[in-house]
Amino acid sequence: MVVAKIDNALRLTAVDDAAARLGIRRGLPLTSARAIHPDLKVVEADPAADQALLEAIADWCDRYTPFVAIEPPDGLLLDMSGGAHLFDGEEALIADITQAMARRGFTAAVALAGSIGAARALARYRPGTIVPAGTEAQAVAPLPAAALGLPADVAQAIRRAGLATVADLADRPRAIFSSRFGALVGTALDRLRGVGDVPLSPRRPPPCFRIGQRFAEPVADAAIIAATIAGLARDLGVHLERAGQGARRVEAAFFRSDGALTRLSADTSRPTRDAAVIARLLHERLEALADPLDPGFGFDLIRLAALVVEPLDTAAGAFGGGAEAERSFTALIDRLGARFGTRRIVRFLPGDTHVPEATALPVPAIDVGRAAVRLTPGATAAWQAMRGATEPPARPLRLFDPPHPIQAQPRPGLGSHPDGPPARFRWRRCLHEVVKAEGPERIALDWWRTAGRLPFRDYFRVEDEAGHRFWLFREGCDDPAGPESGGRRWFLHGLFG
């Protein structure tokens, strides 16, 4: 038995069949239950563990449909519209679910109806029932009024009025209930009878395309698993081709015979329906697992799904010398992303700012092709100009972010706040004598970046006696004596060559 503290009393929240045969039921105070059977074995309720278990069972139910919703504390809703024939009909479907749950030690009450409200009520009060769509009103009429799922105070008032079944309430004028309870009872009746039913909200976004392979006997051989993935990738590619789509994210789901489920997903930098590419990416994901894929006693179902798709124009990129190079480059990005994680493989895009550390924006390479980060024709003009420059670069090859603070000594005789470069500076405990300098180049910071900092920087390109070139800046403001001057601190921002 499971007990929880409800209304300052320990009450039973779950009972087994043996206790039910003794007349012990849910909601009974523990003291009353012990009066019936003194040797009851009870455990304290653990809602978090119950929720985790319900999530695991919902994962397992993905083998039937991707449209699975959790109904706490102990229910699941599955939308099987148009899918029962895949399991040899509705009766076979209910039997399969019930028997599979029983093998795992669970008692499942299952019903099938054309509306969520009717299926929910029938599963709890007449399990095993199959109701054709449009006949919900007749099927739920003999159910107890508790099947409406009304609040406790409303349900108690209805019982005291002698209304025992759904039919008793449905036969009364709605005005009788609305005058006392508002629209609560009428809405519950409508939903139970299939009128004004609320749509099911799946716990996971349903895939755009899904292909699966069931096995008569669980499989654990790696070669069979790899061949299955390759075959599913080919079938998925056929469906994508018919729809004129390409996959941007694919997911493989491995259903073990003991109920465990493992999901692996892989992203692509461009839409694809190439079966070899999809299979290779999933193989990379399998190889990158910290813990190898454990088949246990074997997988009885493997599924492949396209979670994100985009239109695929086969003519685009088909001509031109750079097409093959572009495909090879994107394939490399996809494979690296599958092995190390897509967020770790980045490309740099030009930023619309003069602040040095913000002129190059790291973006996941796999996202560069998406509309949100797609480059405009003139976006890289500044970078192309720098690439073709023949003079020494104005910006260093290596940039420090954040800049390194340094100790700088001004040139003698230029005052306490010199405008020129330093005579020497100390960085990482080494003193560098400045022999050449260019600058200053003033860069104003973006106003939204100046919180706690000064509004501009004066940059200098300097060279020390050993020939090393540095990019230094002095942080300051127009009024050196102002409260924001902060003593004009010096920083090393980058290294040339």
N, C-alpha and C positions, 0 to 999 in steps of 0.2 A: 504494500500500500504506500501511496505517496501522500504526505500531509503538508499543509501550509497554514500559516496563521491568517485567518480571515475573520474580521469583526471581533478581534481579541480572543479568538478561540481557534484551537487546532482542529482543522477539518480535512477530510479526505478529498484529495483532488484527482486521484486515480486509483482504481481498484482492478484486481484481476478477476478472471472468470470464477475461480473458487470462492472468492469473497462475494461476488454477485449472487452466486447460488445460495449463499447463506442470508441474503437479504441486505447485505452491506452495499451501499451505493455512494456515489460521489456526492459531496456536500455534507455528509453525515459527520457530526462531531466525533472526534477520536474517542472520547469517553463513551459515547453511545455505541460505537463500533466495538470497543473492547467489552462492553456489556454483552454483546452478541457472541463474540469470540475473544476470550482474554488473551490468547497467544498470537495475536496479529503481529506480523513483522512489518514495520513501517520505516520509511526513509524520508528525510526532509526534502521538500521540493527545491529544485535548482533551475530557475527559469533560464539562466544563461546557457546551461548545458542542454536544456530542452530545445532552445532556439537553434543552437548549433546542430543538434541532431536533426531537427526539422529541415535546416538548410541542406544537410547532407542527403536526406531523403529526397528533397526537391531536386538536387543535382542528379540523383539516380533516375528521377522521373523524366529527365530530359531525353531519355531513350525513347519515350513515347511521343513527346511534342516539345517544341521550344517555348510554347506558351504555358508556363507554369507560374502560378502565383501562390504565395504563402498566406494562409489565413490563421493567425495565431489564435489559441495556443497550440492547436494540434491538428490543423487542417491544411490541405493542399487543394488547389483548383487547377485543373488541366483542361485546356481548350483543345478538344479532339475533333473539331469541325472538319469533316471530309477526310479524316485519317483513320477511322476505325477499321476500314477495309484492309489496311496494311497489317492488321493483326487478326485477320480472318473473322471480322465482324465484331459487333458490340459485346455480345455475350462472351466471346473468347477474350476480348480485351479486358473485361472485368475479371474474368477468371485468371488471366495472366498476372494482372496487378495483385490480386488477392493472394495467389499462390506464391508469387515471388516475395511479397512482404512476409508471408508466413515462414518461408525458408530462412528469413533473416531475423525471425523472432518477434515480428510485429503482427498485431491483429488489425487489419485494414477494413474499414467499412466504406464500400464503394458504391456509387450510384451514377447513372448517366441520364441527363435530361437536356432539354433544349434551352434552358436558362440557368444562370448561376444560382439564383435563389432556390429554384426547385431542386437542383442537383445537391446543393448544400443540405437542405432539409431532409431529402430522401436518404442521403448517405448516413445521416445521424439517426433517423427514425425508421427507415425501411431499406437497409442496405441490400444491394444486389438488384435494385429496381432499375429498369430501363424504360424511359418515358419518351415516346416520339415527340418531336417538336410540335407545339400547338395543342397538346393534351395535358399540359402541366396543371391546369385548374382542377381537372378531374382526379389527377394522381395525388395531389397534395390535400384534397378535401378531407380525407379521414385522418390526417396527421394531427397530433396534439397541438394545441395552441402555442406550446413552447417552441414549436418549429419556426415561429415567426421571428425569434431572436429579439424580442422586445426587452427593454430595461426591466429590472427586477420589480420595481414598484408598479409598472404598468401591467406586467404579467400577473402579479398577485391580484390586482384589481379585477382583471379579466377572469381569473379563476374564481374569485368570490362572487362574480356575477353569474357563475354557472356555465360559462362558455368554455367547453372542454376541447373542441376541435377547431381546425381551420374552417370547416364548413359552417360551424356555429357562428363564427364571426363574419364569414362571407355572405351569409344569408341576411344579416342585419343591415339596415340603412347606414351609410357611412356617416351621416349627420350625428348619429348616436355617439360615435367614437370621437369625431372631430370636435364636438362641443366640449369634451373633457380632456382629450389627449392631443388635440390638434391633428395634423396630417400624419402623425407617426404610425398609427395602426393601418390606415389606408395605404400608405406607401409600402409598408411591410407586406401587406396582402398582395399588392400589385406585383412586387418583385418576386414573391413566392410563386405566383401564378404565371410568371413569364411576361408581365406587362411592365414596361418601363425599367427593364433590367439594366444594371450598371455594367459597363464593359470590364473585361478582365484586364488587369495591369500586370504584364509579365515581370518577373523578378530580374530578368536579363533581356536586353534588346534582342529581338528575334533576328536570326541571320537572314540575309538576302537570298542565299542559295544554300542548300544542305543536301549532302549525299552520305549514305551510310552503308556499311557492310556488316551483316550479322553472320555469326558462325554457328554451325550445328554443335560444335564442340569448342570450348575455349581454346584460344591459341596463345602461345607464349614464345614461339620461335621468332627471333629478330628478322630473319629473312622473309618470313611470311608477313610480318607486320610491315616491313619496308615495301614489299610487293603490293600489299593492300593499299598503302598510302599512295603509291604510284598509280594504281588503278583508279582510286577515288579521285585523284588529281585529274586524270584524263576525263572522267565522267563530269567532274565539276567544270572543266574547261569547255566541254560540249554545251552545257547549260549556259555558261557565260557567253559563249559565241552566239548562241541563238538569241540572246537578249541584247547583243551588242555591247556587253559590259566587260570590264576587267576588274580583277580583285585588287584591292589595296591592303586588305587584311584578311588572312585566312586563319582558321583555327581547326586543330585536330583534337578530337575528344576520344579518350580511351576508356571504355567502360569495362571494369573488371567483373568477373563472375561473382565476386563477394560483395559487390555494391560500391566499391571505391571508384572514383572518377579522377582522371588526370586530363587537364586541358593544356594545350600548347598553341600559342599564336605566333604568327610571323607577319611583319609588315613589308610592303614593297614601296619603293620610291616612285614607281610609275604603275599604272594599271596593267595587269597582266592576266592572261588566261593560259599561259604556256605551262603545260602539265609538268614538264621537266624542271622548270624554275620553281614551281610551287612545291614539288616533292623535295627538291634540293634544299630549299629554305627550311622546311620542316625537319629534314634530316639534320641540318645545322643546329636547329633548336634542340633536337634530341641529344646531339653530341655535346651541347653546351650545358646540359643539366648538371647541377652540382651532385645530385643523387640520380643515378641511372634510372630510367623508366622501369619500374618494378611491375611485372605482369602478374605477380602473385600466382594464383592457380590458372591464370589465363584471361584474355579479353574475349568477351562474347559479343562485343559490338565496338566498331571503330567508325567514327563519323568525321567528315570533313565539311567545313562550312566556310562560305565567304561572308564575313561580317560587314565589311565595307567595300562597296563597289563604285566604280566611276565609268562613264562612257569611254569606250576604247575605239579610237579612230585608227583603223589598220593602215590607212593611207598616209597618215602623218608620220613623218620620219622615214618613210619607205625609200625615198630618194635622197641623194646627197652623200658626199663622202664621209660626213661626220656621224651618220646614223649608227653604223656599227660600233664606233668608238663610244657613242653615248649609251648604247645598250650595254656594252661591256662595263662601262663605269657604273651605271645604275645597278647592274648585277653584282658588282663588287660591293657597293653600298648595302645592298640587301643582304648579302652573305655576312658581311661584318656585323650588321645590325642584328641578324638572327643569332650570331654567336656571342656577341658582347653586349647586346642591348641597343635598341634604336636610339635612345637618348644619349648614348656615348659617342656616336658617330655624327660629327657636326660639320657643317660648311659655314663659311663666313659670308655674310651679305653686307653691302655698304649701308651705313647709317647716315641719315640726313642731319648731321651735326658736325661742328668743328671740334668738339671735345674729343681728344685723341682716343681715350679708352672706349668711346662709344661709336667710333667711326666704323668699326667692324663688329657686326652682331652675330654671335654664334647661334645657328639654327640647326636643329636636327636635320641631317642631310636627307632623311627620308621624307621630310615635309617640304622641301624646296619646291617640289612640283605642284604643291597644293595652291589653290587660288589665293589663300590668305597670305602667303609669303612669296608669290610668284614675282619675279623681277620685271620691272618696266623697262622699255627699250633703253632709256637713258640712265638707268640706275647705276650702272658700272662705269659711267663716262670718266669719273675722277680716277678710278682705279686703272682704267686703260691708259689714261694720260700719264699716270705715274709709271706704268710699266714701260712706256715708250720713251721716257725721259732719258737724255744722255748725260745730264749733269748729275753730280752726287745727290743722292736722295735727301729730301728735306725732312723725312721721317725715318726713325730707326727701324731696323729689321726686327728687333726684339723690344717689346714694350712690357713694362712692369705694371701690373694691376693688382693691388693699389701701388702707387708710386712709393719708392723707398725714401724715407727722410734722410737727409745728409747734414753734416756740419760744414758750413761754408764760411770762408773768411773773405771779407771785402778787400778790394785793392786799397792800399794806403793812400790817404789824402783825399778820398772821395766822400767822406762823411759817414754818418752812422747808418744811413739808409741809401746805399748806392743804387744807381739805376743800371749799372753795367754788370758784367759777369763777375764771378768771384775770382780771386787770385789763386785759391786752392780750395779743395774740399776733401772731407774724410767720408769714405764709404766702406762699410764692412771692415773697419779698423785700419784701412789703408789710406794714406794721404796721397792725393793726386795734385800735382802742380799744373795749373792751366797755362799752356803756352800759346794757344790760339783759341779764338772765340768768335762766333757769329750771333747776332741778335741785338736787342730782344725782338721776339715775335709775340705779340700780345694775342691771347685767345680768351675771349669772354665765355664764361660758363653759362649753360642754359639756366634760366631762372629757377626751374624746378629741381635742379641739381645742386643748388647752393645752400641747402639747409645745413647749418653748422660750419660752412666753409666760406671762403672769400670769393668775390664775384669775378675775378679774372686771374690769369697766370701770364707771366713773362717768361718765354722759353729762350734758351741759349743752346747752340751747338758748340761744344767745347772739345778741345783735344789736349791730352796731357803729354808730359815729356816722353812717354813711351810710345806715343802714336795712337793710343786708344781714344776713340771718340764717344762722347756721352751727350745725352739730351737732358739738360737740366731745366728746371723752372723755379721761379720765385713766386710764391703766392702773396698777393698784396691787393691794395685798392688805390684809388686815385688820391686819397688823402692819407699819406703815410702816418700822420699824427692822429688819425681818427681811431675810434674805438674798435674798428674791424681790422686794423692793420696786423694785429697779432704778432708783431715782431718780424714780419716778412720771412716766413720759413722757406727753406730750400728743400727741393726734392730731386731725386734722380728718376726720370720716367722711362728711359730706354737706352739701348746700346746700338751703335752703328757698326755693322760689319763684324 
